[in-house]
Amino acid sequence: MDNHEVVNRLAIAETLALYCRAIDRCDAALLAEVFTPDSRIDYGDGAKPPAETISGLMAGLGAMRLTQHNIANTVIRFTGDARAKAETNCVALHIIPGPDGETELVVGGRYLDRLVKREGRWRIAERLYVMDWNRSQPATMQLAGGLFDGLLRRGARGSDDPSTAWWDEA
């Protein structure tokens, strides 16, 4: 593996990580940067353009209290100088409010991505999502008592998240 390939692999990994950050922070602008303007995104309900997909994701995710998407085991194959395919495992936690309390939904699946390098940046040109498993149960998350009383910095959506100010620091 030469240096050029290593640099491209790291750049693709950054694109995939930025997708997760955008989803979990409900950052539609960042999410749009991850995909090419002409991309097709299919989470299992048919391929859609980015604008339609992103607005649907923001509405659905915005109704949840929090999500956390964790990616691992990415296999990348280059199909040209500026083209690649990647299969990435993902496990995502979703905390969903409901009339009888919160539900904890955990979903395991894979992203099948075609990526292109345009203007020096890797972006997703096509995404197919494959769901492998899921688990749903009443949420057991605790925010108070014992150890949790001392953990006062907590994740939030959008600019309320502590990482926003942290990234903005010089």
N, C-alpha and C positions, 0 to 999 in steps of 0.2 A: 504494500500500500504506500503510495507516494504522498508527499506533503499536500498536493493539490486535492487528492481524495479525502485526506483527513480534514482539511479545512471545509470542504463541502459537506462531509458527514456532520461536523460540528454545527455548521450553519443550518442544516436540515433539523437537527436535534433542537436548536434554538427556536425554529419556526414551530415545531410541534409543542414545545414548552410554552411558547407565547399563546398558542391556541388555548391551552389549559388555563393559563392566567386570565385570558380574556373571558372565557366562559365563567370561571369562578368569581371574577370581579364584576361580571355583567357589563363589560366594557365593549360596546358595539363597535366603536372606532378601531380599537386594537384588533378585534376579531376580523373586521373587514381587511385589515392589512395582511392578515395571514393567508387569505385566499386571493387568487387572481380575479380581476373583475369579470372575466368570462368563465369562471369555474362552475362546476356542477357538483352539488352536494346532496348526497342521498343517505339519510339516516335510516332507510328502510321503508320510507313512504313515498318514494319516487324522487328523481333528481330535480333539484330546484336551483335557481341562481342565488348568488350570495345575499343580495338584498332581501329576498323573500325568506331565505333560511335564517338570516341573522335576526330579522324582526320577529320571526316565530320563536327562535331560541330565547331572545330577550323577554318576550311575553311569558313563556313557560318557566324559564329560570327565575324571572322576577317574582313569580308567585311562590317560590321556595325561599325558606329562610337562609339556607346556605347550600353550597355544593363544593365538593373537592374532587377534582379529576387528577388521578395519578397515572402516569404513563411509564411503561417499562418495556424491555425486550423488543426494541425496534430493529428490524431487519431492513437494510437498505440495499438496493441494487441500482446501479447507474445504467441508464439506457441510452446515454449520449452525453456530450459535454454539459448540457444544460437541462437534462431530463433524468428523473429518478422515480423509482417506485419504493414505497415503504409500507411495511406492516407493523403496527404498533399496538401492543396490548394496553388496555386501559381498564382501571377499576375506578368507578365514580360513586361517591356518596352524595345523596340528596336528602335534605331534611325538609319535609313537606308538611306545612300546617294543615290542620283539619278540624272539624267541629268537635271531635273526641280526643284531641291532642295531636301531637306531631307523629308522623310516620318517617321511619328511616328506610330509604330505598337505596340499596347498593346494587350496582349493575357492573358486570364484567363483560368486556367485549374487545373488539379490535377495530382500528382504523386502517383501511386500505387506501392509501393515498398515491396519487400521481402528482409529482412535484416538478416545477419548472423554475429555472433560474432566469430572471428577467431583471435587467438594470442592476445586476450584481447581487440580487436578493432571491433566495429560495422561497417560493410560495406554493400553496396547494392549488392545483388545477382541477383535481377531481378527488372527491372523498366518498368512499362507501363505508358505512358502519355495519359491523357484524356483531349482534348481541349473542354472547355465549351463555350467560347465566344472569340471574338476578335474585335478590332476596329482599323481602319487605316485611317489616315488623314495627310495632310501636317503638318510638324513639326512646332510648335510654340515656341520652346525653345529659350530663349534669353540669351546671354552671356555678353552683354554690356548694359550700360545705367542704371541710377538710382542705386538701391540697388546692382545690379549685378557688377558694377564697383569695388566695394569693396571686392567681393568674388573672390579672386585670386587663391585659392587652388581648383583645379578641378580634378575630377576623370579621369583616363586614363587606357589604357590596359597595362597588363604586369608590368614590373618593373618601368615604368614611373608613376605608380599610387603612390600618397603620402603615402598610407598604407604600401608600400614595405619598405621604409626607417623607418617608424614608428615601424613596427614589428621587423626590424633588430636591433633596439636600444636595448642596454643592460638594 
